[in-house]
């Protein structure tokens, strides 16, 4: 299984992700590469595998004893969406990390062979060096990243006037802020997040995913409460001086309370106190409500480039929530009682990564 995929000065092979020494070498490669992200890290793949049961795999290019390219992959299985290799699974980034385009093309070719070998219908790369001969999209999603201000008042003034007024209302509301990672923090986050995604028509991820990410990565939970009840909560990741509010949401009550506005401003404050200098608001579907929400905060949309390859004869995987083929499913999911959605959602969501 670990036989090389090609014979050249550089050799491509499967990563041995159960080997701690190899994982440390890969972590060092990601840390040293200027385009390395948290989603390229082997520890991200390990957390995803532990939390969802979707297998972590990866391809390495070596020149002698040195790594010159790395493609982290999650092998996804879904009863609805089929099988796929995704880089990286449950991530908004990832893709090929290499020192040259030639090395990247070797990894792409090896990934095609791997998809066939694993009977996966397609491959998705969410960033990185994109193979020119794959299907590439630059219009589906945008990322939103900005520097953090040096103090609270400067951060407020960096927010456009109308949104700043909403933030000030949230700051003046009878809300409390809780930050931590213990079981109470996790329970509050999951309850809020599950309700939030149900209201959007999306199955909730398994609780074990969040537990694994908190165990393996630098992450925490910030929760906003009103009268002791959690109304907004976000699980954030920290990487290279950047905070990434990753899984967050609010209840129906959150909007009137401006709890989401308070939450993100408090996260900016908390991240600054932790020594962060950048705020990564994550990706949003171009033109969506979340896209405009982030623009209202003063963030400039940056189009993201994704690539996909489909095995000849296979059907392209479609997990786009705006796709017409999913409209009826989403509408039906929004009407599900929350306990039922939380019961069956994690089983379905394991394949949505």
N, C-alpha and C positions, 0 to 999 in steps of 0.2 A: 504493500500500500504506500510505502514511502519511497518507492522507486522514482528516480528523476523523470520529469516530463520531457526534458529536452537535453541534448548534448551540445554544449557550447562552452565558452569561457565562463559564462554564468550558468549555474544549474538551478532549476526550479524543482521544488519538492514540497510535499505536505509538511506542515509544521507538526511538531510533537508537543501538543499543548498540555499533556500530562507530565512533561519534563520541566521541573522548576528552573533548571539552569537555562533551558531554551527560552522559557517565558521571560526570565530576567534579561536575557540578551535582546529579546524583542521589545521589552519595555524600554531598554536603553536606546534602541534604534528609534522608537517612536519619540522618546524624549529629546533626542538629538536632532530629529528632522524638523525643519521649520514649519512643515505643513501637518505635523502630527497632531492629532486630536485625542480627546478622551475616548472617542469611539474606535480608534485604532488600537487601543491598548488590549492586550490579552486578558487583563483583569475584567474589562467590560464584557468580552465574550464569555468569560467564566461566570460572571454574575447573571448574564442572560440565560446561559445553559442551566444554571442552578435554579433560577427563578421561573423558567418556563418549560424546561425539558427539551428545548430546541438545541440541537448539537452545535458546539463550537468547532469550527475547522479553520484552516488558513493555509495560504501558500507563501513560501519563502523563496526568494532568489538569493543565491550565495555566489560570491566571487572568492574562491579560496575559503578561508575561515570567517569571512566577513559577510554580513547581511547587506545586500544592496537593494532589496525590494521586499515588500510585505503586503499581502492582501488578506485582511481579517474577514472571515465569513461566518454567517449563521445559516445552518441548513434548516429551512423552515418547512414544516408539514402542516397543512390545513385541510380540513374536510371540505371547505368551501372553495379555497383559492389554490389548492394543489401544492406542489413542492417547488421550492426555489432556493437559490443561494443568494443571500443578501449581505451587502457590506455597507454598514454593519446592521445586524438585526436589532430592531427596536431603537434604532438611532436615526438622527437627522443628518448624520455625516458618516464618514468612513471612506471606503474606496481604496484605490491603489496608492500606496506610498512607496516611492522609488526615487533613485538618484538620476534616472534618465528615462526618456520616452521609450527607448529601445527595451529597457528592463520592464517598463510598464506593459508593453505589448506582449512580452513573454508571459507575464502574469495573466494577462487577459486570455491569451491562447490556452494556458494551462487551466484557467477557470472554466473555459468552454468544455475542455476535455473532462474536467471534474464533474460538471453538471450532467454530462451524458453518463458518466460512470455511476453517479448517484441517482440517476433517473429523475433529476430535477428539470422542470420544464423551462426555467429561465434563470437569469442572473441579473441582479440590480446593484449598481454602484452609486452610492450617494455622495458624490464628490470625488476628490483625488484626480489623478491623471485619467482622462477618459479615452478609451480606444476609438480611433477615428472611424472604424468600420462597424461600430455598434450604433444602436438608435440612441440619440442624444436629445434631451429636452432642457431648455433653458427658460421656459415660460410657466412652469407649473408651480414653483415655490420661490419664496424670497426669504432670506435670512435678515435678522435685525440685530446688529451689534453696535455698541457705542461705549465711549469712555465714561467712567463714573466721575462725578464732580468731587471736589476735595472736601466739601462739607454740605450739610443738609440744605441750607438756604440756596447755595449755588445749584444744588441738584433740583430744587423746586423751580428755580428760574430757568433751568435748561428745558423744562417741560412747557410746551405751548400753552397759551393763556387759558383756553377753555378746559383743557385736561388738568392744568394746574389747579383750577378752581375745584374740580372734582376731587383731586388729591387732598386739598386743604379741608374739604368737607369730611373726607374720611379720617383725616388727622384729628379733626375736632369732634368726631363721633364717639359714642360710648363703646369703644372697642378695645380689646386687649390683645397683646402680641405674645405668642408662645413659640419658642425655638428649642428644638431638641430632636432626639432620635429614639427615645424609649418607646415602650409598647403603647403608652397613652398617646404619644405624638403620632405613631403609626396608625393607630385605630382612628384617630380624628381625621387624619389625612385621607385614609381609605374611604371613610364614610362620605366625606365631602367630594372627593374625586369621583367616586362611583356614581353619586347622584348627578354630578356635573356632566359626565360623559353619557349617562343614560338620557339626559335631557337633550343631548346633541345627537342621539340615535346611534351611539357607538358602544359595543361591548366593553366592559371594564377589564383591564389586565388582572392577572392573578395577584393576590396579595403577596405571594412568595417572590414575585419579581421585585417589588419595592424593598422587601426584607433583604434580598440578596444584594441589591445595589447599595443599600445602606451598610451592609456588612463588608463589602469588598472595596468600595470607593469612598472618596472624600465627599460626603453628602450630608445634608440635614433637612429638617422639615420646619417650615415657618407657618404657623396657623393663627388666623384671626378669629377671635371669639366675641360674641355679643351675648351679654347676660349669661355667660358661661357655656354657651353653645357654639361649636365650631361652625363658621359660615364661609370661610375661605381658607385654603391651605395649598401649599406648594412644596414639593420635594425638589431641592436644587442640588446641582453638581458643581464641584469646584475643580478647576484645571488651569494651570499656568497663569494664575492671577485673574482668571475670569470666572464669574458666577453664571451658571446656566439654570434659570428656573425651568425645570424640565417637565414635571407632571404636576399640574396645578388646576384648580377650579374653584367654583363657588356654588353655594346653594341658591335657591330662588330668592332668599332674603338678602343675599350679598349685594345685589345691584342697588337696591334702595339705600342700603347702609354704606355704600361706596367701599365695601370690604375688599374687593379685588384691587381697587386703586390704593388703598392703605397697604395691602399686602405687598404689592410690588415696590412701593416706596420704602417700606420697612426692610424689604430684602436688599435694596440698594444701600441703605444705611448699614445693615448687618454685614453685607459683603465688604463694604469699605472698612469697617472695623476689623474684619478678618484679613485685611491687606490686599483685597482685590482692587484692580484698576479698570476692569472692563465688565460690562453687563451684556450677556448674550441672551436676547429675548427669544431666541429660537427661530424656527422656520414657521411660515404660515402659507397656506394656499393663496396664490396671487389673486387679489381682489376680494378675498373673504372678509368676514367680519373681524376675525383676529388680525388680519393684515392691516385693516384700517385702524383698529384699536392701537396697534403698536406704532403706526404712523402718528396717531394723535399724541403719543408720548414724546414725539420728536425724533424717533428712530427712522433712519433712511433705509428703505428696502434695497437689498442687494440680491439680484437674481441668482439662484442656485442652479448648477448644472448637474444633471443626473444622466446616467447611461444604463441601458438594458440590452440584453441579448437573449433571444429566444431560441431554444433548440429547434432545428428544422422539423416542421410538422407539428410542433406543440403550439398550444394557445398561449398568447401573452397574458401574464398574470395582471389582473385588474383589481387593485385595492384602493382605487381613488374614490373617496366618499362622495365626490360630486358626479361620479359616473351615473348615467341614466339607469343602468342595470341594477344599481343598488338603491335607487330612490324609494321603492316600495319597502325594502327591508329596513331602511333607516326610519321611515315614517312609522312602521309597525313597532320598531324597537323603542321609540320615544313614548309609546303608549303602554309599554310593559310596566306592571307594578315593580317598584324598585327591588323588593326581595327576590322576585323571580329573575330580573335582569342580573342581579348580583350572583345568583346561583348558577346560571348557564353562561353568563358573559365570559368568565375567565377561560372556559373550555374553548370558546370560539376565538377569543382575543389572542390566544397563544399563537395563532397562525397569521396574525395581522402585522407582525413585526417587519 
